[in-house]
Amino acid sequence: MSETELMERLDKMTSAVHLMAKALGTRLDRAQLAERMGIHRNTLRHRLATDKSIPRPGTDGKWLLSEIVDWEQRRR
């Protein structure tokens, strides 16, 4: 499998995850978001204060997974 084919498959899988997350309204708490990003919760707090491109949590203090996936895709 070529690198191009692999990237196309990865994009399709990412789109499927995004669609499912949007349909389900899956939400992440601070610890889950930090784990997804591979950083400590304190580092996440610092990044939220300095990086305005990161989606903001809802009124319940949780992030929509679909917004996080969109943000991750834009950062590529």
LOSETI-752120 format. One record per residue (C-alpha): residue number from 1; x, y, z. Coordinates in steps of 0.25 Angstrom, whole numbers, plus 5000, padded with zeros to 4 digits. Each point is the difference from the previous one (the first is absolute). Example, Ala and Ser with C-alpha at 12.3 -4.5 7.8 and 13.67 -1.06 7.14 Angstrom:
ATOM   roke     c1     c2     c3
ATOM      1   5049   4982   5031
ATOM      2   5006   5014   4998
This chain:
ATOM   roke     c1     c2     c3
ATOM      1   5000   5000   5000
ATOM      2   5006   5013   4996
ATOM      3   5001   5012   5009
ATOM      4   4989   5008   4992
ATOM      5   4990   4988   5002
ATOM      6   5003   4999   5014
ATOM      7   4998   5015   5002
ATOM      8   4986   4999   4993
ATOM      9   4996   4988   5009
ATOM     10   5004   5008   5012
ATOM     11   4992   5012   4995
ATOM     12   4988   4991   4998
ATOM     13   5001   4994   5014
ATOM     14   5001   5014   5006
ATOM     15   4988   5005   4993
ATOM     16   4992   4988   5005
ATOM     17   5004   5002   5014
ATOM     18   4997   5015   4998
ATOM     19   4986   4997   4995
ATOM     20   4997   4990   5011
ATOM     21   5005   5010   5011
ATOM     22   4991   5011   4994
ATOM     23   4988   4990   4999
ATOM     24   5002   4995   5014
ATOM     25   5004   5014   5006
ATOM     26   5012   4993   5008
ATOM     27   5006   5009   5010
ATOM     28   5014   5000   5006
ATOM     29   5003   5005   5014
ATOM     30   5014   5007   5003
ATOM     31   5007   4987   5004
ATOM     32   4995   4993   4987
ATOM     33   5004   5012   4991
ATOM     34   5014   5000   5007
ATOM     35   5001   4985   4998
ATOM     36   4996   5001   4985
ATOM     37   5010   5011   4998
ATOM     38   5011   4993   5007
ATOM     39   5003   5010   5011
ATOM     40   4997   5003   5014
ATOM     41   4988   5007   5005
ATOM     42   5008   5012   5005
ATOM     43   5007   5001   4986
ATOM     44   4986   5000   4994
ATOM     45   4996   5011   5009
ATOM     46   5012   5008   4996
ATOM     47   4997   4997   4985
ATOM     48   4986   5004   5001
ATOM     49   5005   5014   5006
ATOM     50   5010   5002   4989
ATOM     51   4994   4993   4987
ATOM     52   4987   5006   4996
ATOM     53   4998   4991   4989
ATOM     54   4997   4988   5009
ATOM     55   4985   4999   5001
ATOM     56   4994   5004   5013
ATOM     57   4991   4992   5009
ATOM     58   4985   5001   5001
ATOM     59   4993   5005   5012
ATOM     60   5001   4986   5007
ATOM     61   5016   5001   4999
ATOM     62   5001   4989   4989
ATOM     63   5004   5001   4986
ATOM     64   4993   4994   4988
ATOM     65   5008   4989   4994
ATOM     66   4996   5004   4986
ATOM     67   5006   5014   5003
ATOM     68   5013   4994   5005
ATOM     69   5001   4991   4987
ATOM     70   4997   5012   4991
ATOM     71   5011   5008   5008
ATOM     72   5010   4989   4998
ATOM     73   4997   4999   4986
ATOM     74   5003   5015   4997
ATOM     75   5013   4999   5008
ATOM     76   5005   4989   4990
